[in-house]
């Protein structure tokens, strides 16, 4: 019968893609990269002007061949413009606005949160009260109010969305700095004569980047929706620039006889936002330190009954074993259970079995 030894070096994959979290992050990353390439490569994918009007070919359904031989895969709008070209070029505009907004709001908000949390006093009071004041207003309502004052343009949309998002990063950075500035490595750096700027740049900022990156990733999808909402209301991207929000707004009047004008951009917007959200969730799960113990694992190679001696009480959920440090009995995995785990949780290859409590630094068990 195969046996198990705890505390001995185990069969451990070194690649981050060998873990379920890593593989999920890889899949979502590939999907997001494909969407990004499609948006940035709009001039290559659609080498013609999508805003050329062909009034004699207006409101054609998806898949119709136009008079010049091109196929309108998503149909044409009320002015005979190719809807597919508008969707692809609109993706580039939406990604530009969303990414620029997140960078601008993230950098400014993180810098303000760092200053408020590290220096405290009057700086803390002024910055955090401004952040609280900004967060007290509904974000979209505040964006509409500011957009109504400014002229519609890509730059103004980026500035407007940055104004309503900086406080999110400020509060996140502020909370992280409050927990880090009292740590021993910060006090040791100050005791050795490091300047405040050196402590912030070399010790505090690197240790707070993970939550900032995760929130920034999730904010990209939110800003794409916000840009589409402003454009839908006529306060965002102006014509003739292609925008999903503008196209959806123009298609409202034709839902009964040309549903594709509003539906197709809406479906693409939903897909891209969901893709960004999936990637953000996968990145958060992968970088979550509370789950890193799961990457210390062993491969179940036995085809016979396997007895795994681990402390108990234990709980088997989803192919994992959660245990405490209380000594106890072992568990038995028979061949059928091993095969079931392999089928359900690792379709591409052998099943992985984790033996270790959450947050602990156990060496993985080795099964042979």
N, C-alpha and C positions, 0 to 999 in steps of 0.2 A: 504493500500500500504506500502510495506517495506520502511523504512527511513534510512538515513545515518547520522552519527554524526562524524564530523572531530575533531581530537584532543583528542578523547576518546580512552581508551585502546582497542586494537583490538584483533582479533583472530590471533595469531601469532605463527607459528610453531617454535620450539626451535631447532630442529635438522637441521644440515646443509644439510642433504640429502633431506629435504623437499622442497628445492628451485630447480628451473630448472637447475641452474648452478651446484648446489651440486649433483643433480642426474646425470648430464652429466659427472661430474668429477668421480663419483662413477662407472659409466659404463666403462669409459675409464680406470680407475684404475684396475678394475677387469680384463679387457681384457689384460692390460699390465702385471698384476701379473700372469695370465695364461700363457702368452708367456714366462715370466721369469722362471716360474716353469718348463715349457717344456724344456727350454734350460739348466737350472741347473740340472734338473733330467734326463739328457741324458743317464747316465749309467743305470738308472732304466728302462726308456722307451725303450732303445735299449741295452739290456744286452749282446750283442755280438760285436765283433770287426767289424766295418763297412768297414775296409780297407782290409779285407781278399779277395784275388783275386780268382775268379772262371772263368778262361778264357773260359771254355766251355759254360758259361752262360752269355756271354757278350751281351750288347745291347738288353736286354730283356725289353719289354714295361711294363708300370705300371700295377700292379695287377697280375703279373706272379708268380706262385708258384715255388720256387727253389727246387733243388734236396734234400736239407736237410729238406724240409717241410715248411720252412719259406716263407712268401709272401713278395715279393718285391713291396710294395705299390706304390713306385715312380719309379720302374724299376731298371735296373742296368746300369753301365757305360761301357766304352770300355774295362775295365779289369775285368768285372763281379762283381764289388763291389756294394753292396746295396746302392742305392742312398738315400733312406729314412734315413738310419743310418748316412750317411755323412751329410745330411741336419740338423738332430737333433744335432749331435755333433758339427757341424759348428756353430750352434746358440750359443752354450756355448762359443766358442772361440770369436765370434763377440761381444757378450755381455761383456765378460771379457775385451776385448781390449777397447770397447767404454766406459764402466763405469770407468775403470782405467784411461783412457785418460782424461775424464771429471773431475774426482777427482783431478788428478795431475795438469792439466791446470787451473782448477777452484781455487784450493787453492793457487797455486803460483801466478796466475794472480790477484786474489783478494787481496792478501797480498801486491803485488807491487802497485796496484792501490790505496790501503789504504795509503801506505807510501807516494806516489806521491801527492795525493790529500790533505792529512792532513799536511804534513810538507812543501810542496812547495819548492821553491828555486831551488837549484842545483839538489836535489833529484827528484823533479818534472820534470825538464828539461831532465835529463839523461834517466829516466824511460820512459817518454812519447815519447821522440824522438826514442828510441829503439822500442817502440810499433808501432809508425807510420812507421818506416822502415820495420818492419816485416809485417805489414798490407799492405804495398805497393806492396808486391810480391803476385802473385796468389797462394792461399793456396796449391792446389794440385800440382802445378809445383814445389813449394818449397819442398813439401813432397817427390816428385819423386827424386829431386836433392839430398836430404839428404839420402834417402833410397838407392840410387845408390852407395853411399860411404860406408854405413854400411852393415853388413851381415844381410840377412833376418832372423828374429826371432820375437817371440811375444813381448819380452821386447823392442827390437829396434823399433817395430811398435808403441808401446805405447809412447815411448820417442819422436819419430818423430811427431806423431799427437799432442802430448802435446806442442811441440815447435811451431807448426803452429797455435795453438789455445789460448795460454796464453794471447795474446794481446787483444782478444775479452773480456775476463773477466777484464783485466786491465783497459780498457777504460770505461767499465760499472761501475766498482767500483770507478774509478776516478771521473766520473761525479756525482755519488751519494754522494761521500764524499764532493765535492765542494758545494753541496746544503745543506748538513747537518752540516758542521762545523760552519756555521754562525747562526745556530738556537739557540734560547734562552736556551734550555735545555743543550746544550753543553757549552755555556758561563756560565750558572749557575753552572755546574759541575766544571769547571775550577776555578770559583770564590770561590768555597767552598774548594779548595785545592786538587782536584782530579788530579792524574798524567795523562800525555798524554796517557800512555798505558791503564789506567783505562777508560779514555774517549773513546778511540778507541774500546776497548773490550766490555764495558758495555753500551755505548750510541750510537755510530755510527754504529758498525757492526750489531747489531740486527735490526736496522732500514733500512738496505740496503740488507738484506738477501732475501727478496721476489723477486726482479728482478734477483738476482744472481741464485736463485733456478730455476726460470722459464727458464732462458737462459741455465742453465746446463741441464735441462730436454730436451730442444729442441736440444741441441748439441749432445745428445746421438745418435739420428738417423743420424745426419750428420757424426759423427765419424764412425758409422757402414758402411756407404756408402764409406767413405774414406779408411777404412781398406779393404773393398771388392775391391776397385779400385786398391790399391797397390798390393793386392794378385793377381788380374787379370793380372797385368803387370809383375808378377813374382818377385816383390820387397817387398812383405808383409809376410804373414804366409807361411813358407816353408812346403813342403811335408815331412813326411807323415801326418802331422796334418791336419784334415779336415777344409776346409775353403770354404765359399760360393764363394768368388772371384776366387779361384783356380778351383773349380768345374765348374763354368761358363766359365772360360777361356778354360778348357779342352774340354768342350762341344761344342765349336764353330765349330770344324771340323766335327761334326756329326749332324748339324742342319737339314740336308736334310733327314736323315734316322733314327736319334735317337734324336728328338727334346727335349725330356724330360730331357736330361743331363744338358743342359743349362737353360731350361725354369723353371724347378721345383725350383732350388735354387734361381733363379731370382724372382719368385713369392713369395717365403717365405721372401726373403730380402725386397721386396717391402711392403709386409704386415706388417712386424715387424717395419720398418721405419715409415710407416703410422700410426701404433698404437702408437708409441712413440710420433709422431707429434700430433696426436689427444689428447693424454694425456697432452702434454705440452700446447696445446691451451686451453683445459678445465681448467687446473691449472691456466693459465694466466687470463682467464675470471673470475674464482672464486675469485682469489686474487686481482683483479682489484678494487681499492677503489672507482673508479668513478661509478661502477655499484652496489655497496653494498646497495644503497637505495632500490633496487628492492627486497631485502629480507624482507623489512618491508611491509607486505602484509596482505590482508584479504581474506577470502574465500567467494565466491559468493554462498549463500545458498538459495537465493530467486528463486522462480519459476514463479513469477509474474513480472510486470514491476518494474524496480528499478531506482530510480532517485538518481544520485550521484552528490552532490553539491561540486564542487571543483573550485579553482580559474582558470581563463582562461587568455590568449588563451591556448588551449590544443591541443594535437595531439595524436590520437589513432593509434598506429602502433604495430602489432604483439601481441595484447593482453595487451599492456601497455598504460599508459596515461602519457605523458610528459607535465608538466605544468610549468608556471612561477608564480611569487608571485603577479601578477596583479589580483585584484578582478574581478569576472565576473560571468557568468551564470553557470549552471550545465549541465550535459549530461544525457541522458536517455539510459538505457540498457534494451531492452525488452527480453522476454523469449527466443526467437529464437537466439538472439545475444549471450546471456549467454551460451546457449547450443552449439553454434558454437565454442565459445572460449574453452569450456570444451572439445570438440571433437578434436580441432586442437592443443591445447597447454598443455593438461593434460590428456592424454589418460587413465592413470591409475585411476583417481579419479576426484574430483571436480576441477573446474578451479580456479586459483588464480588471484586476481585483485590487482594491485599496485596503490596506490594513493599517490603521493609525487613527488616533483621535484628532478631532479638529483642533488646530492650533498647536499640536505637539510636533516634535522633531524626531519621530521614530524612523529607524531604518526599516525599509520595507521587508516583509517576509519573503523568503525564497521558496518556491515550490519546485521540487524535482522528483 
